[in-house]
């Protein structure tokens, strides 16, 4: 069997006041997921649990993201979450902190045989 990518989804999330990198990452993932109704598993004859979900989230401070909280957003499938340096921290005009912006890329794959 070969891991075959079927679709990509992209999203953006923010934490406006609390500098909460986990919440910004969660919102980015939800943004990507909530724009789509992924029904590819049944279309290929797979159960939804067979979806291999690779998630990459970019934030300026990756170590401040609690990935265990991000796992809960996926109702099915096998998510694998990788948090990397990316996104933006935008300084507030009054100097009181930053607004955190996270970006997420979600790739859904299945283990399937290549067509010959």
N, C-alpha and C positions, 0 to 999 in steps of 0.2 A: 504494500500500500504506500501511496505517496501523499504527503500533505499538500493539498491543493487549495489555494486562496480563491474564495468565491466573491467576497465583497469587502469594501473598505467604507468606513464611516468616520466622519470628523466632527469635532465639537470644540466649543470654547466655554469656559466658566470663569467666574470671578468671585472674590471675597472683597467686598467694598469697604468694610469697616473693621473686621476682626483680624486681618492678616492671617487667615486660616487657609493654609495650603491644601489641607485635606478636603475642605469644603469646596474650594475652587476646583480641585481635581475631580471631585464627585460631580459637580455641576457640569464640567466639560464632558465627562462620560455620559451623563444623562442627556446632555444636549445632542450628542451623537446618536444615542440610542432612541431617543424620543422622536426624532425626525423620521424614523423608519419603522416599518413593520416587517421584521425579518421573517420571511416564511420560506427561506431557501431549504431548510432541512427537509420538510415534507416533499418539496419539489424534486429533491434528489433521492427520496426514499429513505432518509435517515431520521432517527429520533432527534429531537432538539438537544438532548443531552450529548449528542455526538459532535456538536459544534465546538471547534477549537477556536477560542477567542484570544487573540493576542492584542493587548492594550499597551500603548505607549503614551504616557502623560508627561508633558513638559512644564516644569515650574522652575522658578529661579532658585528655590531651596528644596531640592528633592528629599533631603533627609527629614524634612518636617511634614511629610505625607505619610499617614497611617494607611498602608495598603490593605490591611484587614477590613477597614471600613469601606473601601472601594469594592471589595469582592461581593458585598451584600447586595449590590445593585443588579447583579446578573441573576435573572430568575432561572436560567438553565444554561447548559453549555459548560465548557471547561476553560474558565478565564485564567490567563497568565498576564500579570500586570508588571510593567517595567516603568519606573519613574526616573526621568532624566532631567538634566538642566535644560531649561527652555522657558517658554512663556514670557511674561513680563511682570515686573514690579514697577508700577507707575506712581511716582511721588505725588502726594496730595499737595495742592497749592499752598496750604497753610503750614506745611512742614510737619504735620502731625503723624506721618507714617506713609504707608503705601497701599495702593489697591493691587491685589494679587490677581493676575490673569493666568489661567492654565489652558493648555491646548491638549486635546486628546485625539489619538488615531486608533481606531478599532478595526482589526482585520479578522474576518471570519473565514475559517478553512474547515475542510473535512479530510479525513484519510480516505482517498479514493484511488482507484487504478487509472493510470493514464490511458487515453484512447489510443489504439494502434492504427 
